[in-house]
Structures are given as structure tokens and as C-alpha cells.
Amino acid sequence: MSKVLLVEDDQALAMGIRYALSAEGYQVSHADTVKKAREELAGKPDLILLDVTLPDGNGYDLCREIRENDPYTPLIFLTAMGEEVNIVQGLGLGADDYVTKPFRVRELISRCEALLRRSNLTRDLISREAGEPHKEATFGSHLINFEQMRLYHGAEAVELTPAEFRLLSELVRNRGIILSRQRLLEKVYDSNDNYIDDNTLSVYMKRLRDKLSEDAEYIETIRGVGYRLKND
């Protein structure tokens, strides 16, 4: 049974989410403040649903705090703000996805299921790649280590979120091949669900290019199709 931590101060909304997730077989704990959320995190949830605005703080700061200690637990922002700047900020701090209020419960459950599947696949991937001969690849002045799930620029580590790493890994493993936006979305989310917002891929790609600095040019946009990591 997967454990979900719901951090939401709207009691009516929280009650509805808890009921829906419990009916799907999830074990749900609830916190309506940052302080309570910190206490519930000790229970090591498998997935976190995090509101942006809380009585004693905000979800962005809490997300940053969580990611300093735990880079992999799936995290979804629940936000009433749909502007791109807020989406970019949340994903840039390490969130895996966002859902804009008001949302359909089925949509939220679908995204939870996809992120939990993907989280399990990530752990399997680390175990599998530990035994593979080709654990690293380079492009430009960057080196990607698949086993460690790390990216290096020279001797310095480049901090990537799990979603950004999966996106870059797919491009590197298929270097020179045009990958459709749909394929990349399915790789990032392990899902072909219609609820996934195509704009999320654009946000991830922008963040990834920003972090690659001068090597951002290696990621080519194939207009109307998708993306490709070009050869040297």
C-alpha cells in the first residue's frame, strides 16, 4: 500500500482528496501546516501532494527543504495559480508535476499512479544499470553518469531534478535520433495519460537547457515533431 502525504490547509478539499485516494487503496496522512508536514515526513511517504499557500509558510520553501534531503520521492504541487512563472518555479525546485485547482479527482489519481510507477522504474533502473558496461556518456563539456544519476560539467556536479535527469538520459541514449514530444512525455511520466499537460515538457526542457549553459545547443528543437541531441 503506497503512503501519500497530503499537505493542504483547505479542510473541505483535503477531506475530498483523502476520501478519493483512500478508496483507491492509498494510505493517506494529512497536514495543514508546514510544521505538521515536517512531522509527517518522518513517516517516509511514497508520494507528496503539496499546496503552495499554507498558514505558516509556503510550499515552495518546503519543497526546497524536502529536496535537500530527498531528491526522489514524487511530489505534486496543488496550486490555484496557473501562470507559467509559478509552474517553472515549482518544477525548478524539484517538483515532479503540478495540478491547478479546481481539478478533477480522477486527474489527480491518474497523475499519482503515473508518478509512483515511474518512481519504481527509477529504482529498478539504478539497480539494472549498475551491472551495465556503459555507465557514462559525454557531450560537449558535460558527462552524464547513468548509475549515479548525476550530470557533471567538468569536475562540478550539475543539480538536476529526477524528471530533468530522465529527460536528458532519454536524449543521450538516443543521440542523433529525433524523439517526439509524446515519447518524451511518456518517458518522463511513464504514462500516456491524456491529463498530462504538454506545456510541462516545454518547462522541463527550458530548465534543462538553462542548466546546460553553453552546451544547451546540443538539444535541437525539431519544430512540429520533438527534440534531438545532436552529435559532436
C-alpha positions in Angstrom: 0.0 0.0 0.0 1.5 3.3 -1.1 1.7 6.1 1.5 0.6 9.6 0.4 1.3 12.8 2.4 -1.3 15.5 1.7 -0.3 19.0 2.7 -3.4 21.2 2.3 -5.0 23.7 4.6 -8.4 23.8 2.8 -10.2 21.2 5.1 -13.0 20.5 2.7 -10.7 19.9 -0.2 -8.4 17.8 1.9 -11.3 15.7 3.1 -12.4 15.0 -0.5 -8.8 14.1 -1.7 -8.3 11.8 1.3 -11.6 10.0 0.7 -10.8 9.6 -3.0 -7.3 8.3 -2.5 -8.3 6.0 0.3 -10.9 4.5 -1.9 -8.2 3.7 -4.4 -6.2 1.9 -1.7 -3.7 4.6 -0.7 -2.7 5.2 2.9 -3.2 9.0 3.3 -1.8 11.2 6.1 -2.8 14.9 6.2 -1.0 18.0 7.4 -2.5 21.5 7.2 0.7 23.4 8.2 4.4 23.3 7.3 5.1 22.4 10.9 2.8 19.3 10.8 4.1 18.4 7.3 7.7 18.2 8.7 6.4 15.8 11.4 4.6 13.6 8.9 7.6 13.4 6.6 9.3 11.3 9.3 6.9 8.5 8.1 8.7 8.5 4.7 5.7 8.8 2.3 5.9 7.3 -1.1 4.3 10.5 -2.7 3.7 14.0 -1.5 0.8 16.3 -2.5 1.8 19.9 -1.6 -0.3 23.0 -1.5 1.6 26.3 -2.4 0.0 28.6 0.2 0.0 27.4 3.8 -0.8 29.3 7.1 2.8 29.2 8.4 4.8 29.2 5.2 4.7 28.2 1.6 5.0 25.1 -0.4 8.0 26.3 -2.4 10.2 26.6 0.7 9.0 23.3 2.0 9.7 21.6 -1.4 13.2 23.1 -1.4 13.7 21.7 2.1 12.4 18.3 1.1 14.6 18.1 -1.9 17.8 18.9 0.1 17.3 15.6 1.9 15.2 13.5 -0.5 15.7 14.0 -4.3 13.5 11.1 -5.4 10.1 10.9 -3.7 7.5 12.1 -6.2 6.0 15.5 -5.4 3.0 17.2 -6.9 2.1 20.8 -6.3 -1.6 21.7 -5.8 -1.9 25.3 -6.9 -4.6 27.8 -7.8 -2.0 29.7 -9.8 -1.8 28.6 -13.4 0.7 31.2 -14.7 3.9 29.7 -16.3 6.2 31.6 -13.9 4.7 29.7 -10.9 4.9 26.4 -12.8 8.5 27.0 -13.7 9.3 27.9 -10.1 7.7 24.7 -8.7 9.3 22.4 -11.2 12.6 24.1 -10.9 12.6 23.4 -7.1 12.3 19.7 -7.8 8.6 19.1 -8.0 7.6 16.3 -10.5 4.2 17.7 -11.5 1.5 20.2 -10.7 -2.3 20.2 -10.7 -4.2 23.5 -11.0 -7.2 24.0 -8.8 -10.0 23.3 -9.4 -9.1 19.8 -10.7 -10.9 16.6 -11.3 -10.1 13.9 -8.7 -9.6 11.3 -11.5 -6.9 13.5 -12.9 -5.1 13.8 -9.6 -5.3 10.0 -9.1 -4.0 9.3 -12.6 -1.0 11.5 -12.0 -0.3 9.9 -8.6 -0.4 6.5 -10.2 1.9 7.6 -13.1 4.5 9.1 -10.7 4.5 6.1 -8.4 5.1 3.8 -11.4 7.9 6.0 -12.6 9.4 6.1 -9.1 9.6 2.3 -9.0 11.0 2.2 -12.5 13.7 4.7 -11.5 14.8 2.5 -8.6 14.8 -0.5 -10.9 16.8 1.5 -13.5 19.5 2.3 -11.0 19.8 -1.4 -10.0 19.9 -2.6 -13.6 22.4 -0.1 -14.8 24.8 -0.9 -12.0 25.6 -4.0 -14.0 25.8 -2.5 -17.5 29.2 -1.8 -19.1 28.3 1.7 -20.4 27.5 3.7 -17.4 28.6 7.1 -18.7 28.3 9.3 -21.8 29.7 12.7 -22.7 28.5 15.6 -24.9 30.3 18.9 -25.1 31.9 19.6 -21.8 29.3 17.5 -19.8 29.4 13.9 -18.6 26.3 12.0 -17.6 26.6 9.1 -15.2 23.6 6.9 -15.5 24.4 4.7 -12.5 24.8 7.6 -10.1 22.0 9.6 -11.8 24.3 12.6 -11.9 25.4 15.1 -14.5 28.9 16.8 -14.4 30.2 19.9 -16.1 33.9 19.3 -15.9 34.6 18.4 -12.2 31.4 20.2 -10.9 28.1 18.4 -10.4 25.1 19.9 -12.1 22.0 19.6 -10.0 19.1 18.1 -11.9 15.7 17.0 -10.7 14.7 13.4 -11.3 12.5 14.4 -14.2 15.2 16.5 -15.8 17.6 13.6 -15.5 15.2 11.2 -17.1 14.6 13.6 -19.9 18.3 14.1 -20.6 19.0 10.4 -20.3 16.5 9.6 -23.0 18.0 12.2 -25.3 21.6 11.0 -24.7 20.7 7.3 -25.1 19.1 8.0 -28.4 21.6 10.6 -29.6 21.1 11.7 -33.2 17.5 10.3 -33.2 14.5 12.6 -33.3 12.3 11.9 -30.3 8.7 13.0 -30.4 7.2 15.2 -27.7 4.8 12.4 -26.8 7.6 9.8 -26.4 9.5 12.2 -24.1 6.4 12.9 -22.1 5.7 9.2 -21.7 9.3 8.7 -20.6 9.2 11.4 -18.0 5.8 10.3 -16.6 5.8 6.6 -17.6 2.3 7.3 -18.8 0.4 8.2 -22.0 -2.4 9.7 -19.9 -4.4 12.5 -21.5 -4.3 14.5 -18.3 -0.6 15.3 -18.8 -0.1 18.9 -19.9 2.2 19.2 -22.9 3.4 22.5 -21.6 5.1 20.7 -18.8 7.6 19.2 -21.2 8.4 22.7 -22.5 9.1 23.9 -18.9 11.4 20.9 -18.3 13.2 21.5 -21.5 13.7 25.1 -20.7 15.1 24.3 -17.3 17.4 21.6 -18.7 18.8 23.9 -21.3 19.4 26.7 -18.8 21.4 24.2 -16.7 23.5 23.0 -19.7 24.6 26.6 -20.3 26.9 26.7 -23.4 26.0 23.0 -24.2 22.3 23.8 -24.5 22.8 24.0 -28.2 23.2 20.2 -28.3 19.5 19.9 -27.8 17.9 20.6 -31.1 14.2 21.5 -31.4 12.7 19.8 -34.4 9.7 22.1 -35.0 6.4 20.3 -35.0 8.0 17.0 -34.1 10.1 16.9 -31.0 13.8 17.1 -29.9 17.1 15.5 -30.7 20.5 15.5 -29.0 22.9 16.3 -31.9 26.3 14.6 -32.4 29.6 16.4 -31.9 
